[in-house]
Amino acid sequence: MSTTRRVVVVASALALSGLISGVAGTATADSSVTATTAVNVRSAASTSSKIIGGLYRGQTVTAVSTTGGWTKIKYSSGTGYVSSQYLKGGATLPGGTTAQTRVTTTDVNLRRGPGLSYGKIKVLPKNTTVTLTGKAARGYTEVTHGSSTGWIATQYLRQPSGLPPVTGTRVATADLLIRTTSGADYKVVGEIAQGRTVSITGTTQNGRAQIIYANAIRWVTAKYLSTPVSTGPVAPGLPKITGTRYATTTLIIRSTPDANFQSVTEVGIGTALSITGVVTNARMQIVYDNAVRWVTAQYLSTTKPATPAYPVEKGLKPNAIKVHRAVRANFPQITSIGGVRRDPLPDHPSGRALDLMIPSYKSASGKALGQKIALWAKANARSLGINYVIWNQHIWNIERDKEGWRYMADRGGDSANHKNHVHITVFG
C-alpha cells in the first residue's frame, strides 16, 4: 500500500472514531442516533449558524459524521448539524421505561409522532394495554401495541392499577357534591365539606376537576377549589420572585422547560402567576404551589386579559362563539356546554368544537331535545359556519349532505357515542 493511500485510510479511521467518541454507542457512519433532550438543528456546525429545525427528546435520526463536538445528520430532505452532547447512539434512551405498561383511559389515536400534526396509525380502544418505549416528548409518550409503535397523548394513559397519579391538593371553598362523571349524566356519591383538602389529578372537563376520592376517580366543581395556603416558611431553594404575569389562554403548568416535562396541572385565562424572570426554551420560570414550575412565555401578559361574557368562549373560534350564542338564545334549557379542552382530536383544542350536554338525556324529553338541537344545527349550518354535527351515534357533514345522517361504529359508552350531548364542529 502506498504512503498516500495509508494516509487516506488513517484519516478515514480517525473521522469514524470521532463519530464514535462524539456520540456514545455509535459504531458507524450513517447509523442511528437519538436526541436525549429537545435540541436545535442548525445549518452548520456552530451555535451562530441558522436554526433550520429541531429534534424532540427521543427522536431518532441518521448520523453522517461527527467532528468538533457536532454531529452531521440527515434532516428533512437534506442535512443539518446537532451538538453531539445531546445525542446518544442507537434508537433507545438511557434509563428508559421499557417493559412498563400503561392502559388507555379512552379511545385514543396512536400517532406517528408526538403531536396532532402527525398522521394516525390506528385508534386504540379504551382499556387497551400498551408498552412504554422510554421516549416522551411534548406531552406525548411513545408506546408499542402489537406490531405498531407510535405516540399517545400522555394524559390518556394510566397505570394498570386504574387510578391516574395525584398531582397536588386543593381546598374546597364551599360544600361540594362528589360526582361520578364530569358530564350531565353524573350521579352524586357524597359531599365534601368547605375547608376539606382533596387530591387532584390535574385533569378538568366541563368545569369539573378530577379528584381521587375513596380510591376512585370522582369529579367536583373546579371553581370552588383553592390552592392550600402554607402556614410555614417558604421552602428553601426557591428563586426570587421578580413580578407577576397573567395567562392569556389556558396554560399547562410544566415540571421542566424541556420536552420531557410532566404536566402538573392547568390554569385558566387571567390566572396571576409569580415569575422569576428566567426564560429557558421559550418557557418562563414561575413559582407555583411553592415549587419551581414553567409555562410557555408567549402566553403571558403584564396586564390581566378581559374576561369574556361567557367563560366557555375562552379560546373559541368566531364561528364557535356564534353557534354558542345562538344555542343560548334558542335552547335556554341547555345549561352545560363544553368548549376548549385537551383532546387527541384537533376539534376541541383548536376552539372549533362545542359539546351541548342534554339534561336527562335518557328520558323521552331529553332524547327529543337532543334530536331537535341536532336538526336545528343541520338546518342552520351554512349561516353559522358549521362543518359537522354528531348526535346519538350518527354524524352529518355539510360536505356530504346528500348522504344524510350516517351511522357511527360503537365507541363504548354514552359519552363516546354522543348520546348525552350534541357535538358541533365549525369551520375555522
ABEGO torsion letter per residue (X at the ends): XBAAAAAAAAAAAAAAAAAAAABBGBABBGBBBBBABBBBBBABBBAABBBAEBBBBGBBBBBABBBGGBBBBBBEABBBBBBAAABBBEABBBGBABGBBBBBABBBBBBABBEAABBBABBBBBGBBBBBAGBBBGGBBBBBBEABBBBBBAAABBBAAGBBBBAEBBBBABBBBBBABABAABBBAEBBBBGBBBBBAGBBBGGBBBBBBGGBBBBBBAAABBBBBBABBBBBGBBBBAEBBBBABBBBBBABABAABBBABBBBBGBBBBBAGBBBGGBBBBBBGGBBBBBBAAABBABBBBBBABAAABGBBAAAAAAAAAAAAABAABABBBBBBBBABAAAAAGABBBBBBBGAABAAAAAAAAAAAAAAAAAAAAAGBABBBBGGBBBBAAAAAAEBBBBBBAGEAAAAGAABBBBBBBX
